[in-house]
Amino acid sequence: MLAEPILLRRALFLLLALAITAGLAALAVAVLAPGGWTVWEALILACFLGTIPWSALSAANALVGLAILLGARDPVAAVLPALRAARPPPPQGRTAIAICIRNEDMAAVLPPLGRLMDGLPASHFDLWVLSDTPSGSAAEAEEAAFRAFATSHPNAHYRRRTSNEGFKAGNVMDFLDHHAAGLDYFLCLDADSEMAPAAVLRLVACLEADPRLAIVQQLIHGRPATAAFPRLFQFGMRHGMRTWAIGQAWWQGDQGPYWGHNAVIRIAPFREHCRLGPLPDGSRILSHDQVEATRLTAAGWKVRVLPDDEGSAEGNPPTFGDFVTRDLRWAGGNMQYLALLRLPGQTWMARWQLVQAILLFLGAPLWCAILLLAAVNALTGGGAATPTLALVGLLAAAWACHYAPKLAGYAEMFAKPALAARYGGRAAAARGAAAEILFTTLMEPARLMAQSLFLLALPFGLKVGWVPQNRADRGVSWTDAARQFWPPTLAGVALTVAFAAASPLTLLLAAPVLLSLLLAIPFAVVTADAGVSARLRAARLCALPEERGE
């Protein structure tokens, strides 16, 4: 049975989210209702109401997180006192560092693993490289690189499957079934993960402090990057994830999310409850991590997030094109959760976790529909009575709610001189925040358009799967960018013509979104350009503390 404090927290969070929902809905009605309702305005309102759940969730998590970050002496202790109390004593059980790879560059994968293993007691930690690389020259080179690595790391092991049945989830379960004898826990890593020994010891200590804790998921920040795109992206993501995770942990408690890597997992319950079969249509679950978390919480186990990214990092896609490709793969995986919502044996919080993952992408076609409907409404004269100031207020409120976690993260940075100093001081932090906001303004509409087109095609047989990711910095040619981003560009041209024909004012109000669509191709090229990247590094713009040597 849930303790009263967590029930009270959830009730307060729900009231906050409902208040934000009511405010956004009321503002939308105030904008659309004057002059009577057209069919287009009614449809705009319906679509906007569909976007509000994610906006309200983002804003509520951000507000709670910011309040805790600014008001608590120890924010982690404020949401997770039991975990914070777990100071890392010597580990008692044995832990496998399990990294899943498939066609990866071993020259990039192995050095971080070597640094990690060198800082952990060999008596309690083993390294397992779990390969799904198909047979051939790549697999031979991969194994040769590992053998050379293992000469200085005798507690390192390598296992390669002949097929990648079940993708990563199948890879992990095969390891637990056949190679985990004598092991108590495993730390799941992706090929681009990097963790510090102290962070791993802390996670293991958290798990050993609570025998009902099945997963401790640590917050993750981006590894220092030279390319412009990841450098700008991860600056905002780091600040946004911190406030989001603190706020979410405050009300979700023992039924938190799992993100598939940089987490320590108790083997026995995971092996018992997280064996994932095919979906009703016979396909495999792609986004397995959140399903595994809900299986464990439904069985009475705890899944917790440690909202602290110290010593826990991952690589980000080096280009806009690579980022969108990964995004669409995640979208396809998350949409599979629609088939899982009706399954019995889940808690309401477990179902909400799945709904939340769906909402992450479901808003994209709604926002694009709003843009299209607004153009049609303006062309047919339906927006003549729309109050301009109220419309600007609605657009600003929707934008602020959608990006509330990052904005709250920036507010924390400016409110704490010591934190701002880690990013070069308040002036440098402000320049970084401004650059990231401009970057996101240019990126997000084109990203949402790509998501929308993908989701519209998904019910008609478009298949997705896990393919090797590009992790290396590289430029993007104009031809490659055009091949990937011509659809949002074409949509931008058509919508610009429509808004311009309606009135100069409507064109001005739609300009930030239209610019993103029109500039999608040059944006992909410029943010991957080596010269732009060099200038960002020289200016120390959006530099992370790790890059500054802190």
Disulfide bonds with the S-S distance in Angstrom:
none
